Amino acid sequence: MASAILSVCYPQEFTVLDYRAWETLQGMGVTGLPVQKPNTVDAYLHYCQVCCMFAAEHNLSLRDLDRALWAKN
């Protein structure tokens, strides 16, 4: 729930940590993801960085990436 709040308040920096998005990114072979679904603040921040880079590569906002990953799952 905290990631959802952060993503609303700071949409350029934070993304929603959702198991559907995590599974989709893992399945797509996105490099740089934490080894397991983030369960610490540091792991979540790392996850956000990877998502920011992935979104930028595909010319998406983090919120659009969230929606696309959720829908793909």
Secondary structure as UniProt FT lines:
FT   HELIX           2..9
FT   TURN            11..13
FT   HELIX           19..28
FT   TURN            31..32
FT   HELIX           41..57
FT   TURN            58..59
FT   HELIX           62..72
//
